[in-house]
């Protein structure tokens, strides 16, 4: 993007922000927006390295793009934080805007994807390493297959042997950045060569019997299962890797050398300076926070990543339950943990008590979610500079038929902590990769609320 064009975009966005501030100050009503229309220059989701790996519930890139490409919320070379960074949408857009980024996430797969996504790599080196991996994988024999949970249930035996050979070759790469890039490309193959249904974020095995005898979906599923038995796994890896190299080639043309983005923490409630480090990010150290926290019980991130975590050796099958317990918004609780207590957010406490009478488990889930979100928000406030901005992208959902007004509850908490609400936006969403409705006690999110606060 040329400097002149960027200035023009900044000016446009600055004026839009001023208009939002004026409009909201008049009546304090949420403002309906469409971020795709606000930033029409973003025409494709395949922008630089955004699509190097699939990931559930990705944030629409238009949102961070809008809040970064202006002179109102931050300046060039400022530090921007996303404490729920997922696969790194905010981090990449931060780099592209000429700023520096910090990210945190509890999911090891998300951290791997996000860090690779913002790493400046040399395409020539990637191509050479890809060729070496493919050549070696074709010649290898007798490689041990990793311990993947229910491996034969999810993969043809022939496929597991080939994947093991690819992984063996990848792990031999000495350069950590190149090795991680190859691991991401390898991981993005996993579900594509498995028996898992590609249309569902969590692993669900393809099953023709779900459809009636002459249903086209049944025939399509049978055909897919047959194709998987003879899948060219090495060819799939090679094509995914080649496409990712093209993305990094384009990224390298615009990446600013002096700016950086790093994953610094595994926990939004305790933001460290580096992974597994004991030192915390300094107080008042970031100018802008843009984040989309997990929803209360709306997305199973660890389950959705389970096959990838196993094959990349980021988590063994027996470690998945422990990993899931670290996710804010988790759903799995022991019977002894099914209880609620006052969150201190009055409208939320009234709603939680109402839900508890209908379903104690769902009440526990949303109650625990709010307690953990309060910890995360307190940590955001701690690291945010005075006069810095917090952009919170949240969604409401229905729990036991009741609307759980997450945006209202989090807004009330932040106002009580002394932050100043600048404006609220609402954007109807088409599809962000959220899960389909699972049962009668929970619902998908259909609108995004964007809450903008100033410290």
Secondary structure, DSSP 8 states (H G I E B T S, - for coil): --HHHHHHHHHHHHHHHHHHHHHHHHH---EEE-HHHHTTT---S--TTTTSS--TT---HHHHHHHHSSSSS--TT-EEEETT-TTTHHHHHHHHTT-EEEEE-S-HHHHHHHHHHT----HHHHHHHHHHHHHHHHH--S------TTHHHHS-HHHHHHHHHHHHHHHT---HHHHHHHHHHHHHHHGGGSSB-TTSSS--B--GGGS-TT-HHHHHHHHHHHHHHT--HHHHHHHHHHHHHHHHHHHHHH--TT--EEEEES-TTS-BSSTT-SSB--TT-EEEEEE----TTS--HHHHHHHHHHHTTSS-GGGHHHHHTTSTT-----GGG------S-HHHHHHHHHHHHH-HHHHHHHHHHHHHHHHHHHHHHHHEEEEEEEEEEE--EEETTEEE-HHHHHHHHHHHTT-EEEEEEEEE-S-SS-----STTB----EEEEEEEE-
